[in-house]
Amino acid sequence: MVALFSCDQPKPIQSKGDITYNGRFKGLFAQFFNIGLDTLEVHSPDTITSAFNGRSIDSLNARFFPAEMAQQHSSEHPALFAIYKFMLDSAHMGLLVRTPSEYEPSSIKMFLWDRRKDSLTSYIELGENFGDAGDYMSKTSWLFRDTSSKHIQALIEVFQGHDNSVDNPKDTTREEERLYSLIDFTNHGFDTVFADKKQLPEQYSQLIKKRSQR
């Protein structure tokens, strides 16, 4: 399992190291790979060797997640998977977790742990793949450290569309669009810089490269 998980590891540049911690989340944190964060592309896993498959979280620590996720993990075990953990600043940690979605655990979410409250305070979806009845959606995010604020930010791309042939076999056209949002992770949690832009601002275009085979 470790060999499979390690095949698609990123090569981060900056590292803040792990934290010294002996509280109630110690067992949960131990299930995540610790990384330093420079730039990381986050997406729903599309191969069995993808790092974003993660490894199953044990039932004891699944209770720390929202009740509906913990319930699905219990009834459809496994449904929660630990991927990466990284420090955002001295008081906050980000946890990347694969979680339940409409049909399978395909949603990659980032949970925020607040050291001062010793609690998982909020979360946001960063990766997902979905398709149903002609509708499809793919969400990919890039986590990076903003050079001016030094905050970790997430550029989120949502590619969504509809295959019209499902409604009319003679219509082979598709309706598609890409939307972009930018989220800033501050001491107060998630701060939306912009949302659902159809045109990506030029300053962020360097983050998005042509996707090679993963």
N, C-alpha and C positions, 0 to 999 in steps of 0.2 A: 504493500500500500504506500509506504514512504517513497519507494522508487518511482511509482506511477505519479505520485503527487509532485515529485521534484523535477519532473521532466520539463515543465513549463514555467520554472521559477523566473521572475524578473531579475534584473541586475541593477538594484538601486544604488545610487551614488552616496546620498547623505544618510547618515545613521545617527539616531539619537540614543540607541541602545534600549535595553529592556528596563523595566522599572523594578524597584524593590518593593514588594507588596505581599502582605500575609493576611489580607482580609477575606471576605466571603466569596469573592470572585476568583480566588487563587486557582482553584481547580479548573474553572472555565478558561482563564487566560492561558493555562498550560497547554490547552488543546490547539492553540493558534501558533502559526509560525511568525516569529518576530522579524520585521523588516524595517529598514530605514527607507524613508520615502523621498524620492526625487520626482520621477514621473512614472505613473503606473496606469496602463490601460486596463479597464475593468469591463468584463463582458460575461454573459451567461455562457457556461461551458459548452463547447461544441465537439469535443473529443474526449475519450476516456482518459487521456493523459493530461488534460488541462488542469492547471493548478486551481482553477475556480470550481472544480468538483469538491474540493475540500475533503475533510474527514468528519465522520459522524460525531456529533456532540452527544455525550452520554446523557441519559435521562435525568440524572440528578441535577446537572447544570442547565438542562433545557428549561427548567422552571424559571430562570431569570429572564426569559424572553416573553413578549406579549402572550397573553393567555391563549389566543386563537392559534398562534404558531406552536406553542408548547403542546396544545391539545392534538394538533395534527401530527406532531412528532411522536406523540404517544400512541395515537391510533393508526398511523401509517408509517411507523418507524422503518428507516430513519427519514426525517424531513428537514433537519437542521444540521448544517455542516460548517465547521470552522475552517476559515481560509487564512487570513493574515491579520495581525495586529500591529499597530504603529502609533507612536506618540505624536499628537498634533502640537502639543506644547507641554509644559511641566504639569498641567492639571487635567489634561484631556487625552484620551486614547480613542483611536478609531478601530473598530472590529469589522472586518469583512466577513459576511455570513451568507451562505446559500440557504434560502428559505423556501417554504411552500409557495406555489403559485396556483393558477387555475387548474392545471392538469398534472403538474409534477413540480418538484423543487427546482425551479429554473431561475428564480429571482435572486439577484445578488444585492444585498442591502449592506449599508454601512451604519453601524450602531455607534453612538457616542457614549463613552463612559466618562463621568465626571468624578475626578478623584476626591474633590471636596465633599461631594454628596455621597460618594461611594455607591453610585447608581448608574444604570443605563438610562439615559435621560431622553433620547430621541433616536430616530433612524430615518434614512432616506434610501430609495431604490436607485442603484447605479447601473444595473445590468439586467436585461430580460430578453427573452425571445418568446413570441406568441403567435399563433396562427389558428384561425377558426372561421369556417364558412366564408372564405374569400378574403377575410381581413387578416392582416399580418403586421407585426411590429417587432422591431429590434432596437434595444436600448444599449448604448455603449457610453462609457464615461472615461475621462482622463483626469486622474488626480495629480496635482502638481503644486509646487510651492510658489506663490506669487512673489516676484522679486522686490516689489515695493512694500507690501504689507507684511511679508514673511508668513502670511497665513496659508494654510492648505486650502486649495480651491478645487472644485470639480466642474469640468466642462462636460455637459451631458448632451449627447446626440440621440434623438429619437427618429428612426426611419420607419414610417408607417405607410400602409397602402391598402388598396382593395382591388381584387381581381374581378372585373365586371363579368367575366364569362360564367361565374357562379350564378349570377342572376339572369343572364341572357347568353346562352352558348354561342350566339352569333357575334357577340361583342368581345373581342379578344384584347381590348385595351385595359390598362391598369391606371389607377389614380394613386400617385405616390408623392410624398413630401418628406423633407427633413426639417426638424425643429431643434433649436439649440437653447440650452439654459446654462447659466453659470451660478454656482453656489459657493459661497464663502463660509468657511468654518471658523467662527470666532468664539470668544469666551462665552457668548450667549447662545451658542448653538449654530443652527443653519441660517444663513442670511442670503436671500436671493438677490443677486446682482442684476440679472435679466432673465427672462423666461420666454420660451417658445418663439425665439427669433427665427425667421425663415432664412435670413442671410447671416452667415457666421461673420462676426467682426474680424477684420483682417489680422489683428494682433494675435488671434488664437489659432490661425490657420496652420501654423507650424506644429501645433500639437497633434494634428490629425494627419496621418500619413496613409498611403495606400496600404490596404490590409494584405499582408503576405500570409501564406499558409502557416497556421499556428501548429 
